């Protein structure tokens, strides 16, 4: 037998190939490790949990659902927990299928569909402008297929083979085009025997009214600071993180603004970088792009000149190139400015111009013009 | 032509001072004309080597040209002295012979050469001498068709001329075809060119005989329009069927070479007439499939001197008084477009005739047709204010330039990237803010391209004018270059997006469903970046170190991240993570520096640790597996023998005594009391089951 340790490269390759086999799925980031898998394990918003439990008691009557709430509030977690309570843990046995669709213009589309035996999920942003076709074809195919449940065959209600529906989860439902939503509304009614939709979105403003009226709207609020901190305590306890002062947890929770995912990630990164021990003086870890935006906000207020504008422009280009959407930049920048400004009139001006330029961002397609315009405006306003 | 002849005559002057006075002159010493003629010819032969003559007697041709041009001069003295409005100059001064052609002679010759290669087939005349050289060339670059064409045609059956408008592609094609003795059939964009109609036309042209004796050359003009795919398809079909037929010819009957023409009716049709196609843009999508079948000749703008020469020639003939400077200006404005030069000259000539005094140099630019200035020049002009000129005039001129330029989006982009670099007086960034409003206006107008059929696009030319109004200053004199390159920016964005996507793809579905791409890029990856590389040197406690490490390994494994070695510029081998998502997440300069110094070392530790844990796990697993094996073996042998080794040995001995050939069919023949035993030995080499090999019994006992 030859030794595999004589060369670094061999070691690397060997390591990479065995990587997956060696580490079974148990190990992951804390945010995934401690994600509640069932309705009973859900932490915050007990009222919502109660509602979902009552839904799962009578699974045959499950309505179409529309979860809405901010990023990181736990929409998907609740959705999966609900499915788990209805179908059992088989919903977490996921696989990825590649489906092919043909557009009217004869272009071939490939779409990855994540599915379990009980549900499947689609993300409209994967399909771009062709989401109508995918919705029509995929969903009709699923909807027209009668599901036969052999497992609960003893069920007395339907006599023998129980009838069962399939769940379709639509992520980011707010990015569905109008056409796709229109295509959806009839399917929802016509095939409601075979198919149930669970839609997830951050804001309902872009959902058309007919869809909203067909769904049970489930608002998923973000956890409060206290709830976030409690979740952190829980995870910290299981991972044996020494928390010397609870205040630091509150700081993390506040900085994450109700985004539990971000909070847990921040918590883990801080714990690992500080020898599993958090003190009240431990520095808060923020994503690089946030740091960059904070710095830019300070520069805007400190040095209001064309040369500073040029530097800001370079930073903006950099941010955009690093996949940070323009609307996120303007939002973060506006809040960073608000924190740093003390004059009330200036604050009002910043909010006003931020909303003006946010509108311009949405209406136009040249983000750099409007982001820089916002900065120039703010510089003007602060100068008086 | 004159340019070529004059120096020759000049050279011949060494024979006598009087010789340049006329053809039939007799000089002092009584020598006659033929003495002067001969050296001139000899010199011409030097210029026109024999193998370049394409089978045409160039000298004869030169003679003919000279004669005809002399005739033209004489006739023009009478008929062309006054401008004749009935005829466009572009038509009148269209080149009629090969030597009238202006521009790169090499390309012209290439066209002629290609066309002459058809003559063995079309005219039945052998190409003098040069045939082998052509063959060589075919052999060198014609890897696709390794047989010689039995009909000695050029290897690529279609000639594709391309180049900007007005530099004489069509003229060259016509002149050369005429010169080579073909009669031209032209199909251009004005003709119906859809489907079967055009097919009939082309087939009629190519495969039928004409009434006059001259063979046909098909010239398909302007084939790069988007609607030309049908036409191009017909051409491709012809070429393909020709290849089939030719292959049959070459392989089937070599004797059929002579009867090649008659074999046309075989499944493919042999193409026996040259096709010349002309387009502006050789990379147009319609031509994509045709390109590989074509000999592509690219025309460039003629050199300015050649252009000027031709223009002054025309001027002289037309008796138009234009000095060199103005001609030069004209040629610059037209950017080498000879046709538009001629048009403008005719226009000027008519003006000239009406009011001879009015054509002063300053106004020449007003008379010429609208010419585009490059966007970059315009951008710089926007920021300049000429103190000696009325602002209104400057504004008007600039606006006209911008409106003419089709690339207004580019101009606005350029203005945006340049304005911080230029000097302007301002009160606390009021001007950049105002510019932002204009840019928003521009953005909205540009959007109309997708919504209202681009009706609002024309308002875009106002935006650079706003920049002119805001930022133009006397102090701006030098060319400025915007710092940020939009293209680089877009490339970076695309790279980073693909990194995020590939990271997302690697995540197992159980993780994937709980996040989307934007939350991955905004929240998960930046923090994951911190998670995987804590500073180990700080950690004293060994216990904590292990927990931290195991958490890192968990994080890495959950995203299926792997290690690889990047060969970097300054550091020879750096361990890094695959996919390199840190490129997306790292932005802060300070942190970037920090990361680049520390990270590889930390990663090495992590790698070693992960390796170690893996090995440990494996040894434990192996021990367990061994134990299991042993137990199962023990269970088996409880029934037969107490010692497994003894058992195997006795079996082996048994087999040995029976001999090898009996052993082969022992399973079926064995009549012994003991029932036949087959022994299966599973032998594993390495860690995995990947290596399986046949092992002989002997090798186990050695």
Interface residues (C-beta under 8 A of the other chain):
Chain A: X1 X2 X8 X9 X11 X12 X15 X16 X18 X19 X20 X22 X23 X25 X27 X28 X29 X30 X32 X33 X35 X71 X72 X76 X77 X80 X92 X94 X95 X96 X114 X121 X123 X125 X169 X171 X172 X239 X240 X259 X261 X262 X265 X266 X268 X269 X272 X273 X274 X275 X276 X277 X285 X287 X288 X289 X290 X291 X292 X295 X304 X305 X306 X307 X309 X310 X313 X314 X317 X318 X319 X320 X321 X322 X323 X324 X325 X328 X360 X363 X364 X365 X366 X368 X369 X370 X372 X373 X374 X376 X377 X379 X380 X383 X384
Chain B: X416 X420 X421 X426 X428 X429 X430 X432 X433 X435 X436 X437 X439 X440 X442 X443 X444 X446 X447 X483 X484 X489 X492 X493 X496 X497 X500 X508 X509 X510 X511 X512 X513 X514 X515 X516 X517 X518 X519 X521 X522 X523 X524 X526 X527 X528 X529 X530 X531 X534 X535 X538 X539 X540 X541 X544 X547 X548 X550 X551 X552 X553 X554 X555 X557 X558 X560 X562 X563 X564 X565 X584 X585 X586 X587 X588 X591 X607 X610 X611 X613 X614 X617 X618 X685 X686 X687
